[in-house]
Amino acid sequence: MNVGTLTSRTVAAAALALALGLGTAPGAQAAAAQTTASLTDKVGKAGRADDGDGGGWHGEGGLELNSADNARVDAFVEQAKKAERAISPQVRAAARLSSAELVGFDHRLKSPDSLKRKVATSLKEHQGQSVNEALADIKDSVRYTLQWPDGRYATGVATASHLLSVWGNDSAKWSNTWGRAKGYKGINSAWKAPFSGHLFEVQFHTPASKNAQEVTHKLYEEQRLPGTSPERAKELQEQQDAIFAAVPVPQGADRLSAPAPRRPALPVEHSL
């Protein structure tokens, strides 16, 4: 392994241990997982059972899941809860070391009802798709938001994303929309956790972009409903565009990119 890479990872591991207050890095994640198990909050109510389907689910706009698909989503919810216990300590440490505000931490687990709406929508829009295929596309069952003032945004994002990478999380998505002329402003990233393999989302925002996201959320949800007409969907998009157009773009934000993929360790060569 390159000496510089080894040094970088060693420093990052030490920083994680320091941020978590655990003393040594090797046991940091396991100990952190145990200490944060009690932090896993109760998520929102699951969709109501359908008396005619023995455990199926029905939601708004005609969305539904049969009993087998509903049970599979329930199992995925439990998987997300378990994965969160190891992911949260790293995200909290990255926030602390990059001087970020960790926004909405109590809502880091997507509710079962929200997950079911998302899966049911995907199954309806993609005929022939299996529930497992729909679940494989979900990156925000565990999600976080890191926020910095405009003047510290670019440095904060670079620091936090670098730390997540060197701590073993593989970048699975990096959507930087700061350079768009219209629509959503911010960076939505997804990561694959090193031990569970579970995907989780980290959004990087400024106070203004986060506020715009919250203000437009109901508009976006209505726009996504299967029953929303094309005319209404266009109107909703125009309202969202107007709100995001007022969000200032921090210097350098549009040029931020995902950390370079981690290089695998080189095999050790033994001399004869």
C-alpha positions, 0 to 999 in steps of 0.5 A, a space after each residue: 500500500 502507498 505510504 501516503 494512503 496508509 498515513 491518510 487512513 491511519 490519521 482518519 481512523 484516529 480521527 474517528 476514534 477521537 470524535 467518538 471518544 473511544 480511544 482506539 480505532 480498531 474497536 470504534 465501530 463495534 463499540 459505537 454500534 452498541 452504545 448507539 443501539 438505544 438511539 434507534 427511534 421508533 419509526 412511523 406507522 406501517 401501512 394499514 393491513 388489507 383485510 382482504 389480502 391477509 397482511 397486504 398494504 394499501 396507500 394513497 393514490 391506489 398504491 398497494 402491496 400484496 402480503 408477500 411484498 409487504 412482508 419483504 418490505 417489513 424485513 427490509 425495514 428491520 435490516 435498515 434499523 440494524 445497519 443504522 447502528 453502525 452507520 450513525 457513529 461514522 456520520 456523526 463523527 464526520 459531521 463533528 470533524 467537518 464542523 457540520 450541523 447534523 440536521 434531522 438526526 431523529 428522522 434518520 430512518 425512513 418510516 415503513 409507510 414511506 418505504 412502502 409507498 416508494 416500493 409500490 410506486 416503483 412496482 407500478 411504474 416498472 411492470 414486471 419488476 420484483 420487490 427485491 429489485 425495487 428495494 435494491 434501488 432504495 438508497 435512503 432507508 437510512 439517511 442523514 443531512 449535513 449542513 454548513 453556512 455558505 462560506 464553509 460549504 465546499 470545504 465541509 463537503 470535501 472533508 466529510 465525504 473524504 472521511 466517509 470514504 477512508 472509513 470504508 464506505 464506498 460511494 454509490 451515488 453522487 448527484 451535485 445539482 448546484 450547477 443546474 439552471 432550474 430545480 433542486 439545489 444541493 448534493 445527494 450522495 449514497 454510500 455502501 456501508 463496509 460491513 452490512 453492505 446497506 446503502 445509506 444517503 447523506 445530503 449536503 446542504 446550506 441553510 437556504 437549500 435545506 429550507 427550500 427542500 423542506 418547503 417544496 417537499 409536499 409539492 414533490 410528493 404530490 408530483 410523484 403520485 401516480 394519479 397526478 395529471 401531467 398538467 398538475 405535475 408541470 405546475 408543481 415543478 414550476 413552483 419548485 423551480 421558483 423556490 430553488 431559484 432563490 437559493 444562493 450557490 456557495 463558491 465552488 459548490 458546483 465543482 464538488 465531486 465524489 471522493 476517488 474510489 479507494 484502492 485495494 491493498 496491494 498484495 505483500 510480496 515475499 522474497 525467496 
